Amino acid sequence: MQLAVFALFALLSLVSAVVVVAHKNAVYSTMSLVVVLVSSAALFVLLGAPFIATLQVLVYAGAIVVLFLFVIMLLNLGRENATGEAEAPRGSGQKWGTILGAGVFAGTLLALIWRTYGSDSLEPLQAEAVATKPLATLLFSNYILAFEVIGLLLLVAVVAASVVARRVGSAGEAEAEKEG
Amino acid sequence: MSVDLTAALLKIALFLAFFLGTLAPIMVWVERRACALIQDRPGPNRLGPWGLLQPLADALKFIFKEDITPTEVEKPLFLLAPVLAMLPALSTFVVLPFGPPIEVGGRVHNLVVADVESGVLLFLALSSLGVYALVSAGYSSNNKFSLLGSIRASAQLISYELALTLAVLGVLLPVGTFRLDAVVAYQQEHLWNAVPQAIGFLVFLVAMFAETNRTPFDLPEAESELVAGYHTEYSAMRFAAFMAAEYINMAALSALCATLYLGGWKLPFLNPPSGPWALTALVSFSGLAVKVILFMCLFVWVRWTLPRFRYDQLMRLGWKVLLPLSIVNLLWVAVATLQGWM
């Protein structure tokens, strides 16, 4: 039973992950990304970490990917790419970028597989370790520095985004100041 | 069939019978009659006593109408969207507790469908998936009005989800767990959360209207500018699915609001009878149902009383009023919890 559920969701997430990369229409790619996220949340539940699964759906599928879709629809990317009219020119930079990205991904994946199967020092995941309270305790004791740095990073991103959106000296700013 | 499975199926059947089978059709009738009352006209009053059979006629009409799929739509997404709308609507209620633990045949059952640790987070996660239905409906319809409606929907839902979640956090802080039955138990020992956390309650209430796309925040389907917004191109049962999903979402969020702020299934001065288990379960469920119905009437009352917001007003309210208010509420609860006042 457990194996069947695992097989179902593992297959679903693999197939949808391929669709994310391969589909021509950006909207379909994003919708497949949601399927990937939800089915990997199901895998988290199978691992005995329902809290992490819930957060995965809440944060990634429920908020971040919605913003992806929002931008795609606002710029109306999906349809133009589907008809092949506004295809971006493919230079050699893009080719090398693709190769580099794929290389980094494959290297990380290999390292992870090596670490999991190459040694028997890693213990299986304990359900108690990924429950809400122990997780919070870990975040605010052992990993407090990393946690705070990530918070700072997000703040920097927010400030940067609002600076970019401001467009200094344009008519929009004068109007905004008049309003404020 | 195992005992657990039977119990879970019974609980699901109870919720579906109430939400889908009773509340949704009755609310359609209440909406039309209350609207007529407010606008000083009789409303649908021909079919059955006080027009009560009108929802049945409406449903039959939806079933027998021609189901049109326009030729230029993105077919897979277009057909999937109503399903995506129903899916979160029909699954969020699983974490709502509706009574005290009951003992059946020597075993104790908690009166909640999915008795999980991450309780209220699961509710928020499932309901946050509802936006994909609106977005894919709007995009796949290949229609400017639909697209504008769904762009509005995604921005609005994301903005108000933030304030809503922070308000929920305020409730969870003194309880110390995500479990909703613990929230109900906490309110039996203390005051209802709506009293000490009046600001949070207000923020939740306003965000609830925005999350369910109800007037005064129904900009994704604003009929005076966008025809019908994201479901312009839908007809027959597919359109009915969107409408039913809206009503069920309203009911589910009302039930969550009642659980978080108004004591859940517990009615004041009334304890569920400790007789046969079925009686206990039904009586405590009706406690929750009464509160849900009160909220639904509030939804209808507000819809026919207040005019629609402008979109920039909607965004300003969400980001510059509700979000700071919910943070103020969170700070107040944190201080009060630390001082032992709560």
Interface residues (C-beta under 8 A of the other chain):
Chain A: V27 Y28 M31 V34 V38 P50 F51 T54 L55 V57 L58 A61 G62 A63 V66 L67 L69 F70 M73 L74 N76 G78 A131 T132
Chain B: E74 L77 V116 E117 S118 L121 L122 L124 A125 L126 S128 L129 V131 Y132 V135 S136 G138 Y139 L147 S150 I151 S154 A155 L157 I158 E161 T177 F178
